[in-house]
């Protein structure tokens, strides 16, 4: 696990560590395979809401303690509440948390050290970047329990090509980390001991860039995905014109032409 200093975010379910512009949120229910209980979802939502307005945070890592990254929803809690209204509320709560990751101004990186199943696999797919250990495995296995992974399919199908995504969803079979990389579910696969170093390469690169460019870029990238080709180009041109008016854009171009390092001021 990361060596960042940590404190409990909410009843020890979620740990938060902050260092040099990087915030790490660590799922901390190892005995329950870090299942996304109502309480865990609430803790994640609260931290994401706080991070979203904190300009000192430049990148976010979602990690986990124990053998699993995340086993999805808490099935025991779900079966203890056999009510359709409860399930609608629960899945809406989870969907809102996932959308908060997408809408967060900062890039979010999944640090996957173990299995990621169902909504846990959805969490990996929702993050902007993902690095997995060689032993990590992934599945959207609800179909094996008579429950098609409908909400996880949203994130999965936005990362993985249609036929491999549907194969995962309809068979419930696990894929290994190299297959997840080949499918596009994760960016890199590394030895377990190299996880933090690999993620640090991403966070160091992100922090070295202009914060206004990174914020603009994430928002633009996510927004244009939902548009038609014509709408996406119109939107992208508008965003780029506005970005050009930022002080950092002028500084970056001048520094390139002057063959020097830019000095970012985030405006």
C-alpha positions in Angstrom: 0.0 0.0 0.0 0.9 3.6 -0.4 3.1 5.1 2.3 1.3 8.5 2.3 0.3 9.7 5.8 -3.3 8.7 6.3 -6.3 9.6 8.5 -9.7 8.0 8.8 -12.2 9.8 6.5 -15.3 8.1 8.0 -15.3 5.4 10.7 -12.1 3.8 9.3 -14.0 2.6 6.2 -12.1 5.0 4.1 -8.6 6.3 4.7 -7.3 9.6 3.3 -3.7 10.6 2.7 -2.5 13.9 1.3 1.0 14.7 0.1 2.4 17.2 -2.3 -0.8 17.7 -4.2 -1.8 14.1 -4.4 -4.8 12.7 -2.3 -5.1 8.9 -1.8 -8.4 7.5 -0.8 -8.0 3.9 0.5 -10.9 1.5 0.8 -10.4 -0.1 4.2 -12.8 -3.0 4.6 -10.3 -5.8 3.8 -12.3 -8.5 5.6 -15.3 -7.7 3.4 -13.1 -7.4 0.3 -13.7 -3.6 0.3 -17.4 -4.1 -0.7 -19.2 -0.8 -1.4 -21.7 -0.7 1.4 -24.0 2.3 1.8 -21.6 3.7 4.4 -18.6 3.3 2.1 -20.4 5.0 -0.7 -21.3 7.9 1.6 -17.7 8.2 2.8 -16.4 8.2 -0.8 -19.0 10.8 -1.8 -18.1 13.1 1.0 -14.4 13.0 0.2 -14.9 13.5 -3.5 -17.2 16.5 -2.8 -14.5 18.0 -0.6 -11.7 17.3 -3.1 -13.6 18.8 -6.0 -13.4 22.2 -4.4 -9.8 21.9 -3.2 -7.5 23.5 -5.7 -4.4 22.2 -3.7 -5.3 18.7 -4.8 -3.9 18.0 -8.3 -4.5 14.3 -8.6 -6.4 11.6 -6.8 -5.6 7.9 -6.2 -8.2 5.3 -5.3 -6.5 2.4 -3.5 -7.5 -0.5 -1.2 -6.2 -2.5 1.7 -6.2 -6.3 1.7 -6.4 -9.0 -0.9 -9.1 -7.4 -3.0 -9.4 -4.0 -4.6 -13.2 -4.0 -4.4 -15.7 -6.9 -4.6 -18.6 -4.6 -5.7 -21.7 -4.0 -3.7 -22.2 -5.4 -0.2 -24.4 -8.4 -0.9 -25.2 -9.1 2.8 -26.4 -5.6 3.2 -28.5 -5.8 0.0 -30.1 -9.1 1.1 -30.9 -7.7 4.5 -33.0 -5.0 2.8 -35.3 -6.8 0.2 -37.2 -3.8 -1.0 -37.3 -2.3 -4.5 -37.2 1.3 -3.2 -34.1 0.5 -1.2 -32.4 -1.0 -4.2 -33.3 2.0 -6.4 -31.8 4.3 -3.8 -28.7 2.2 -3.4 -27.9 2.0 -7.1 -28.7 5.7 -7.5 -26.3 6.5 -4.7 -23.6 4.4 -6.3 -24.2 5.9 -9.7 -23.9 9.4 -8.3 -20.6 8.5 -6.6 -19.2 7.1 -9.9 -20.4 10.2 -11.8 -18.6 12.4 -9.2 -15.3 10.7 -10.1 -16.0 11.5 -13.8 -16.9 15.1 -13.0 -14.1 15.7 -10.5 -11.7 18.4 -11.9 -8.7 16.3 -10.9 -7.6 13.1 -12.7 -8.4 10.0 -10.7 -6.1 6.9 -10.8 -7.2 3.4 -9.7 -4.5 1.5 -7.9 -5.6 -2.1 -8.4 -3.7 -4.7 -6.2 -6.3 -7.5 -6.2 -9.6 -8.6 -7.6 -12.1 -6.0 -8.9 -15.5 -7.4 -9.4 -18.9 -6.0 -10.4 -19.2 -2.5 -9.0 -15.5 -2.8 -8.1 -14.7 -3.3 -11.8 -17.0 -0.4 -12.5 -14.9 1.7 -10.1 -11.8 0.8 -12.1 -13.5 1.7 -15.4 -14.8 5.0 -14.0 -11.4 6.3 -12.9 -9.5 8.3 -15.6 -6.4 6.1 -15.4 -5.7 2.6 -13.8 -2.6 0.7 -12.9 -2.9 -2.9 -11.9 -0.6 -5.4 -10.3 0.3 -8.6 -12.3 -2.0 -10.6 -10.0 -5.0 -8.4 -10.3 -8.2 -10.0 -11.8 -11.4 -8.4 -13.1 -15.0 -9.6 -13.6 -18.5 -8.3 -13.9 -19.9 -11.5 -12.5 -23.4 -10.6 -11.3 -24.9 -12.8 -14.0 -23.6 -15.8 -12.1 -25.9 -14.8 -9.3 -28.9 -14.1 -11.5 -28.2 -10.3 -11.5 -26.9 -8.8 -14.7 -24.3 -6.1 -13.9 -26.3 -3.3 -15.5 -24.7 -0.3 -13.8 -21.1 -1.7 -14.1 -21.8 -2.2 -17.8 -22.0 1.6 -18.2 -18.4 2.2 -17.2 -17.2 -1.1 -18.8 -18.7 -0.4 -22.2 -17.0 3.1 -22.2 -13.6 1.5 -21.8 -13.7 -1.8 -23.5 -14.8 -2.7 -27.1 -18.3 -3.9 -27.4 -17.8 -7.6 -27.9 -15.2 -8.2 -25.2 -17.3 -6.0 -22.8 -20.5 -8.0 -23.5 -18.5 -11.3 -23.2 -17.4 -10.3 -19.7 -21.0 -9.3 -18.8 -22.8 -12.3 -20.2 -20.3 -15.0 -19.0 -19.2 -13.5 -15.7 -15.8 -14.9 -16.2 -12.6 -13.3 -14.7 -10.0 -11.8 -16.9 -6.4 -11.4 -15.8 -4.4 -8.1 -15.7 -2.7 -8.5 -19.1 -6.1 -9.1 -20.7 -7.5 -6.1 -18.9 -4.7 -4.0 -20.3 -5.3 -5.4 -23.8 -9.0 -4.6 -23.5 -8.3 -1.0 -22.4 -9.7 -1.4 -18.9 -6.3 -0.5 -17.3 -3.4 1.5 -18.6 -0.5 -0.5 -17.3 0.3 -3.8 -15.5 3.3 -3.9 -13.3 4.8 -6.1 -10.5 3.1 -5.5 -7.2 6.1 -3.9 -5.7 6.2 -1.4 -8.6 2.6 -0.2 -8.3 3.3 3.0 -6.3 6.3 3.9 -8.6 4.2 3.4 -11.7 1.4 5.6 -10.3 3.9 8.2 -9.2 5.0 8.5 -12.8 1.5 9.6 -13.6 1.0 11.9 -10.7 4.4 13.6 -11.2 3.6 14.2 -14.8 0.1 15.6 -14.0 1.5 17.9 -11.3 4.2 19.2 -13.6 1.5 20.5 -16.0 -0.6 23.6 -15.8 -3.5 23.0 -13.4 -5.8 25.0 -15.6 -4.9 22.9 -18.6 -5.4 19.6 -16.7 -8.8 20.7 -15.4 -9.9 22.0 -18.8 -8.7 18.8 -20.5 -10.5 16.4 -18.2 -13.8 18.3 -18.4 -13.5 18.6 -22.2 -12.5 15.0 -22.7 -15.4 13.6 -20.7 -18.0 16.0 -22.1 -17.1 15.5 -25.8 -17.5 11.7 -25.5 -21.3 12.2 -25.2 -21.6 14.4 -28.2 -22.0 13.8 -32.0 -18.9 14.4 -34.1 -20.1 17.8 -35.2 -21.1 18.8 -31.7 -17.8 17.5 -30.3 -15.7 19.6 -32.7 -17.8 22.7 -32.1 -17.5 22.3 -28.3 -13.7 21.4 -28.5 -13.0 24.5 -30.6 -14.8 26.7 -28.1 -13.0 25.2 -25.2 -9.6 25.5 -26.9 -10.3 29.2 -27.7 -11.1 29.9 -24.1 -8.0 27.9 -23.0 -5.8 30.0 -25.2 -6.9 33.1 -23.2 -5.5 31.6 -20.0 -2.2 33.1 -18.8 -0.7 29.6 -18.6 -1.3 28.9 -22.2 0.6 32.0 -23.3 3.4 31.3 -20.9 3.6 27.7 -22.1 3.9 28.7 -25.8 6.4 31.5 -25.0 8.5 29.1 -22.9 8.5 26.6 -25.8 9.6 29.2 -28.3 12.2 30.5 -25.9 13.5 27.0 -25.1 13.0 27.3 -21.4 10.8 25.7 -18.7 7.4 27.4 -18.2 6.3 29.0 -14.9 2.7 28.0 -14.3 0.4 30.4 -12.4 -2.9 28.5 -13.0 -4.8 31.2 -14.7 
